[in-house]
């Protein structure tokens, strides 16, 4: 059952990764209250079933030994509209979540005190939303800096230099193109960002310093520059993500 979107005062998101093996398995709860000028937010994130893993096994998968995270504080009001819009467009299941599959449950409360507990059918959309909000929390609390992707095209006539910054804390995408900044559409930029992390990047062919020779390059946010045509490969031969990245940046 839907509560009226305009009457919503609180949303709680409960997620369990189900039978996902450690060190990836985790649970989290997000509590979000809609205030006049901000979102009052609490996050409790816990990675589970790691007791039988060695420290090396956890670190080898790219995690740290202190991945659990708790946050209580304000979140920018920019997240209110997309969160309420997703709630308004969602459909619900009366079934309980399968413990093996895991998934996301939702609690909603309105200004009249009504509470609903439901399982959204559009699980993937809610999980994406939750991950974006968690990223916004990481930036707001200074746990992580905003993601910056650098794109560089050098030829005989001119140089094109683009710094793409995703500010999840305020839900803004910004591009600095040869020194001039402009704001981008958030959803379209997220789509471009999804392409960036699809290919396989050969770090043996990457360079740490900013390139100066003719070519087209990308730095995915870690300081290593990869050259198109020499160290970036499509994982799926039926989908040319590499071309999509290049085209996307050149259209900015």
QUINOR-V723235 format. One record per run of one state. SS is the DSSP state (alpha for helix, beta for strand, coil for the rest). FROM is the first residue (numbers start at 1). LEN is the number of residues. If there is no record, write none. Layout:
BEGIN
SS	FROM	LEN
SS	FROM	LEN
END
This chain:
BEGIN
coil	1	4
alpha	5	3
beta	8	9
coil	17	9
beta	26	9
coil	35	3
beta	38	10
coil	48	7
alpha	55	6
coil	61	8
beta	69	8
coil	77	1
alpha	78	12
coil	90	2
beta	92	2
coil	94	9
beta	103	8
coil	111	4
beta	115	6
coil	121	2
alpha	123	18
coil	141	6
beta	147	8
coil	155	4
beta	159	9
coil	168	4
beta	172	6
coil	178	2
beta	180	5
coil	185	1
alpha	186	11
coil	197	3
beta	200	2
coil	202	5
beta	207	1
coil	208	7
beta	215	5
coil	220	5
beta	225	3
coil	228	4
beta	232	2
coil	234	7
alpha	241	10
coil	251	2
END
